[in-house]
Structures are given as structure tokens and as C-alpha cells.
Amino acid sequence: MKKGMLTLVGLGISDEKGISLAGLEVLKSSGKIFAESYTSLLPEGTLERLEKLLGKPIGILDRQQVEGEKTILDSASSVPTALVVSGDPMIATTHVSLVLAARKLGIATEIIHAASILTAAIGESGLQAYKFGKTVTLAYWRENYKPMAAYDVIAENLSRGLHTLLLLDIDEKLGPMSPSEAARLLLEMEKEGKKSILLLQTKAVFLGGIGRADGKKAYLPLGDASESHGAYPTPAVLILPGRLHFLEEEFLASLEG
């Protein structure tokens, strides 16, 4: 690597073992390494073990520091700098903005891709990738803030027979949304939206901790999931199926508990 270089290195969807050999080589040759985990939670001890593997420290940045960009860009302008990111680096719009900012300053950029929850969740569900509609984040409701965007996206996708991947919110204060919380929220949305698309008997694919040893998945009604507590590791995602091919039906049946 050369000076004036910024590389975003994906860790994949599990822990430090998900990094590619190419990513590992980049980190070993970097003059400065930063990491962030707010876009997706990393398993405990991941960065500490990665530091031991590399034999060099990793600076932990909070959301404001990553989105502010100054710390990373100042470093990348003088020494080869790497930012370690959970999943695939370019899935989060924050990182797209960072890469654009670096290029405007004449800093060369490189992306080392890794597994993403977008592809892993689809693969684990057994549903066909080309039959998915728009992906949406299911955001926490608050006292004076009850966004219905996820409900609207689900309704639109279902009207076209398409599946919906729901990314569950990760809040700095509330923590990662659990699948049971997500199921309860979806049922509350139905009371507001009144389109009869999210009922107690509506089945969804629940995926928690995908790519980890404690990962769990199941296909069950929203009503059943809403009554469970702590059954799924986080971070987690949900998939609301649209029209099903017979192979998809067979695979989902294998997930039913």
C-alpha cells in the first residue's frame, strides 16, 4: 500500500474468522487501522482477537467519528489507513459517503468485500433471490415517532408477489431489536395500516445470529414469535414471504418448529 490510501475491509457476518485473506493482508500492511461496529454488532471479543492476529492496535470509532469522517481522512491522507467494517463495507450508506469524500481529497480507495447479511439471510431462508422486493429497516417506535415505512414496503412487495427482507433496528440506547419485538411491532403496524397483511397467523422467517455458532432460524406465525422472549440471538432479520415456488415451500416447511 502507499500513502494517501484508504481501504475498507469487510469482516463478514460472523467474527474475525470471516475476514478474507486479501483483507488480512491489507490490515497487516496498513499504517493505521480503525474499526466501527455500530452499523452491525460484532460478537464479543472479535476486535481484540483480530488485534492479536495482526500484532497491532485497532482504534475504535463511534458513529459520530465515522460519519464526521475527519479522523479517518486525516489519517488516510498521510499513511495507508484501513477501516474494518462488519459485513460488506459498501452496504451501509455511511461508508459510501466516506469513500466519496476520500476520492474528492485525492485519496486512493480500495474495497475488500465480504459476506453480507443481505445475501446470507436470503441463502439461509431458502427463498429465491430474484423474487425479493425492496429491503427495509424496521425502526423502533417511540412516543411521538411511529414510522410506517416498513409496513408500506411490505404491502407493496406483497402486491407484486415479492418477498421482503426486514433489517431490524439497532439503537444506541435500546440495543438491537429482537425478533419477538419485531413481531409485536409488525402486529401493531397492522392495527394502524389495516390492510390485513400482517395477522397473528401470518408466517415469517426469523433469522438470528446468522453465520455464528449460536445462530438460529425458524418459520412461524407472527403471533407465536411475538410471545417468545430471548429465543433468538441478535442482530437478527425477518423475511416476509410473498408468492412461493414449490421448492421454496418445501424449504420453509423444513424450518417450521
Number of C-alpha atoms within 10 A of each C-alpha: 13 14 16 20 24 30 24 27 29 26 27 24 26 23 21 22 12 17 24 18 10 11 21 18 11 21 26 15 15 21 19 21 27 20 19 21 17 16 19 19 18 22 16 9 11 14 21 12 14 19 16 10 12 14 10 15 14 20 14 15 17 13 14 8 13 21 16 13 18 14 13 22 22 13 20 27 18 15 18 24 28 29 26 25 27 29 28 22 26 21 15 14 12 16 19 12 13 21 22 13 15 22 13 9 11 12 19 18 19 13 17 21 21 20 20 19 23 18 10 15 23 17 12 15 22 17 23 15 13 8 17 21 19 14 17 17 15 23 21 18 12 8 5 6 9 12 14 16 14 21 21 15 19 25 19 15 21 19 12 13 16 22 25 25 25 23 21 22 21 22 13 9 6 9 12 19 20 24 28 21 18 25 24 17 17 22 21 14 22 16 12 12 15 10 13 11 17 25 16 16 11 16 21 20 25 28 25 22 20 21 18 13 8 11 16 17 22 21 22 19 19 25 18 15 23 19 11 14 11 10 12 21 18 25 23 27 26 24 23 20 25 19 14 16 11 9 12 16 14 12 15 21 13 12 15 13 8
